[in-house]
Amino acid sequence: MKKIGFIGLGNMGLPMAENLIKAGYDVYGLNRSKPAEERLAASGGRVGADRARLAAEMDLIVTCLPMPADVEEVYLGADGLVPAGREGLILVDCSTVGPALSRKIGEAAAGRGIRFLDAPVSGGTTGAAAGTLSIMVGGDEATFALAQPVLAAMGKQIDLVGPAGSGSVVKLVNQLMVGIHTQAVSEALALGRKAGLDEEQLVNVLLASFASSRILDRHYRNHIGPGRFEAGFAIKLLAKDLTLAAELAAQSGVGLSAGRRVKGLLDGAVRDGFAEQDMAAMLRYQLQRDEPGEAIKHFAVFLPMKDPELSVKFREQHLQFLADRRAEGKLHANGRFVDGAGGLVIYKERSLEEAESWVKQDPYVVLGARGYEIHEWDIVLAE
């Protein structure tokens, strides 16, 4: 196996492709923005081939793309890697997507005699550059064995975690924890600042204590301490990953009390202009939210019935979701109409957008049991 295609030469993909070149592979790069291709060429890579040519000529193709829609188009579009691929081609997707999409691609590939692995990565741009990424792989053992030398050129911890889609599940579990740890760092350091502590000393104490985490070390050393928030991993991408994790949890019947709260905060940070900043900038969003601002408002959400059977099936998940919101102080009241028309939920938030971000996470809405209408509610109590 010598000729490797690499599609997606972003902050992670470019150093991964460069490590393949260093390992002696003949790497053909493809990226939407051409400057990244030029940088690969300067490192000894080849450029200029389109997807169809890569699919026809490569031994193995790695993709590292930002959004699930990008992945689906690159693999399953009219000129995608699966329709254009030759029999025996190995496809390795290092993007973060939902397991259903990974399984869909794997099934389509198998139908054309093409091998597929979902192999998302963790370790950030530092790990990508050093070739020390953690790579969590879903697929069959034979394909994993064939791809293992290529994966070893990009990562240090490489694990086959199950059949197709399993790598994506492990990555979403990882990202769920990254999001929660990021918010923990943001709240802890905000509290330390308000208390007037020496922040560097605080961080050093925490790193030597049970509160220590790689996220704390990464966020502070690379971004918060030096005050640089250019994205190594952007908030908008972490928000996307938490959305995928929340969808998987809803489908699996798992309540994400902390995860859904963090997802709402990430969505808020995206709306408030932090989307392109590094995820460590959630501290900046925390500090902004802590400043005196808009008063809490009430928003009434009507959940009209769409599918009675799904409403029964997912009722417990819906009620658990509301219980989590109530525990967080986000819920004023909820109930259902006895005639079966639907339900009513009243949220407490600063803006309609923040309230709607919760509504869009309600299992009833996510899974198609209910629609929704949302209005600001001016509560007038009876005398």
N, C-alpha and C positions, 0 to 999 in steps of 0.2 A: 504494500500500500504506500503510494508515493505522492499522488496528486490530490491535494486537499483544497476544496472550495471553502470560502468563509464569507458569509453574508451578514452584514451588520457590524461595521467597524467603528462603534461608538466608544465611550469611556472604558467599557469592559472588553468589547470585541477586538479592538485594535491591539492592545497588549497581548491578548490571548493568541491572536493570529501571529504576532511577532514571535511569540514563544514557539509556535509550530515551525516557523522559519528557522529559528535557532536550533531546533531539534532535527533539522535536515529535511523537512518536508518541502515540497514544491507547492506553495500556497498561492491561490488565485482569489483575490479579494473583490468584493462587490458591496457598494454602499450608496445610499441616496445622495449624500453630499460628497463631491469629488475630492475635496482637500484630504479627507481621511484615506481615500484610495492612494493619493499622492504620497502620504506619509508611509503607507504600507509599501509602496513601490520603493521608497527611499531606504526601507529596511530590507529590501531584497525580495519582496513579494511581486506577484504579477497582477495586472489589472486589465480591464478592457473587455472581459467576457460577460455576456448576459446570463440570466438564469437558465435559459434553455441549453446554452452551451455547457455551463457548469454541470447541469443535470445529465448531459449526454457523455461528458468526458472525464469527470472526476471519479476517484475511487470512493471518496467520502466527502460530505459537505456538512459544515458546522454553521448553524445560524445562532445569532445573538441579537434579538430584536426587542424593541421597547414595549409593544402593545400586542394583546392577543389578536386584534384585527390584522396587524402586520404579519403575524405568524401564519394565520389562516390564508392570507392572500399569497404569501411567498410559497407556501406548501401546496395549496389546493386551488389557487387561481388558474385561469385559462392557460397561462404559460408557467405554471408553478412547478416546483421540483418533483412532485409526485406525478402529474400528467406527463411531464417531459422527461422523467428519469428513466435511465436504462435499468434493465434487470440486474440485480446484484449490487446496485448502488447502496451505500450506507448513509443515512441521514441522521444527524445528531442535533437536536434543538436544545440550546442552552438558555433559551428565553424563560421568563416566568409567566406561565399561563395556567388556566384551570385544567384539571386532569381529564375532563370530558373532551377538550380540544386535543390533548395529547393522544387520547385513545382513538379519536376520530381520524387523526393523521396516521396513526399506526395501522389502523384497519385499512385505510385507503392505500397506504404504501404496500402492505402485505398483498393486497389484491393485484398489484402490478409486479410482484417479485422483488420489491425494494425493502431493505431493512431499515428500521427506525428505532431510535432511542430518544426519550425525553430525558435531558441531562442538565437541569438548571444548576446554577453555580452560586456559591456564597464565598465572601472573602473580600469583596470590594475591589476598587481599582488597585490598591496596594497588593492584594493577593493575585490579581490578574497579571500585574507587571512582574511579580516575583515567581509566578508559576506555582503558587501554593494554594490555589482555590480548593474549596470543598465542592465536590461534584456528586450530586445525588441522582442516580441513574435508574430509569424505568425501562424495562424491555426484557428480551430473552437472553439467556446466558451465552448462547453462541455469538450473537451480535455484540454483546458486551465484550467478549473475549477478543473479537476482531478489532473493536474500536479502542480497546484498553491502552495500547501504546500511544495513540493520539491523545486520549484523555490525560494520560500521564505527563504529556508535555505541557499541559495547561494547569494541572492540579496536583495536589499532594494527597488529600483525603478523597478517595474515589470509591464509592459504594454502590453496588447493585442492590436496590432496595425493594424490588418487586417487578411485576409486569408493567407494561406500558401504562403511563399515567401516574405510577407510584412516585417517580422522581418529582413530578409536579406537586403531589400532595405533601411530600417532605419539605419542599421549598416553601409552600404556603404556610406550613407549620412554623418553619424558620422565620418567615417574614412576619407572621403574627407576633412572635416573640421579639423580633427586632423593633416592630412598631411600639409594643408595650414598653420595652426597655428604653426606647427613645423618649417616650413621654415621661417615664420615671426620671430620666436624666434631666429633662426640661423642668419638671416640677421641683426636683431636689435642688438644682442649681438656682432656680428662681427664688426658692425659700432661703437658700444660703445668702444670696445677694441682699434680700430684704432684711436679713438679720445682721448684715454688715460683716460677714465672714471673709477672710482671705480665701479667694476662690481656688487658687492653685493649691494651697495647703489643704483645703477641704477635699479637693479631688484626690490628692495623694493619700489622705486618710481613708477615703472611701475605697480607693483601689487596693488598699491593704486590709480591707474589712469585708464582711459578708455582702456588702452592697456592690462589690467590684463586679464589673462586666466588661466585655470587649467593646460593647457599644459606648460605655462611659469613657473608656480609654480612647477609642477612635474619635468620638465626637469632640472631646475636649482637646486632645493633642493636635488633631488635624484641623479643627474648625473653630471651636468656641474660644480656646485659649488665644490663638493668633488672630481671631476675629476675621477669618476668611470663610465665606459661606458659598463659594462657587461649588457647583454640584459635582461631587463624586458619585453620589446617588441622590437624585432629586426627590423632593417631597411628593411631586405628582406621581412618581413611579411607586413610592411606598404606599400612597393612597390607592393606587390601582391594585397593588398586591393585597392590601387589606380588604378591598372590595371582593377580590377573588376568594380570599380566606373566609369572609363572611358568607358568601354564596355557598361555598363548600360546607360550612358549618350548618347553615340553614337546611341544606339538602340532607345532612347527616344527623340532624336532630341534636346538635350540640349548641348549648348556649354560650355566647361569647360576651360576658358582662364587661370585662375590661377591653377586649378586642373591639367590640362595637363602639364603645366610647372613644377609643383611640381613633378608630376609623372616622367618626364624626369630626374629631379635632383636625385630622389630616385633611378631610374635605373642606373644613372651614379655612385652613391655612391656604389651600389651593385657591379658594374663592377670594381670599384677602391678599393675593398677590405674592405668595411665597412659593408658588408651584415650581419654579425653576431653581430655587435655592437648595442647598444640600439638606438632607433630613435633619442634620444637627441644628438647623435654623428653627426647628420646632421650639427651641428655647426662646428665640426672638418672638415667635408667635405667642408663647406663654406670657412673656413680659408685656406684650401689647395687650393681650386680653386682661391682664391684671390691672392695667390702667383704668381709671374711672371712665365709663362709657355709657352706652345706651342702657336704659332701664329694661328689666325683664318684661316681656310681653306674653300674652296667651294666644295660642293658635289652635283653632278648632279644626279637626280633620275628620271628615265624613268618609267612611270606608264602605262604599256601596258594594253589595254582593255581586260577584262575577261567577263564581263556581261554588255552589253549596257543598259539594263533596270535598273539594279541596279545603274549604273553610273548616269542615269537621276534621279532616286529616291533619291540618296544620294549626289547629286551635291551640294546642298546648305550647307549641313553639311561639306563637303570637303572644300568648299570655305571659310566657317567660320573658320575652323581649320587653313587654310593657313593665313587668316587675323589675327588670334591670333598670329601665328608665326611671321608674319611681324611686328606686334606691339611690339613683344619682341626682334626684331632685329635679328631673326634667319633665315629670308628668304631673299634671294637675288632677285629671280625672279620666276615666274611660268606662265604657259600657256598650251594650248592644241593644238594638231595637228588637222587641219581642216578636214583631211580625216578620222577622227574617230579612228586613231590608238592608241590614248591615250594622255597622257600629260607629261609635263616636269616640275620639280620643282628643284630649286637650293637652297640648304641650306647653311648657314654659321655656322660652328662649329669647334671645336678643333680636333675632331677625327671622323673617319668613324662610330665608334660605337655610338657616341653621335648623329650624323646625322641620323643613322639608327633607333635609339630609337624614333625619331620623326616620321619617315616613318611608323613605326609599329603602331603608334597611329592615323594615317590618317584614317578617316572613310571609305574612298574608299578601303583601304587595310584591315581594321578590318572587314568590312562587305562583302568582297569578290567581289567588283566591279572591282578592278584592282589588277594586280600583281605589282612587282617592281624590278628594277635593279638599283644599286647605284654604282657610281664611283667618285673618287676625280676629280675635274675639275680645270685645270690650265687655268684661265681666262687670255686671251691676248686681250687687247682693241685695236681697230683699230685706226690708227693715224688720 
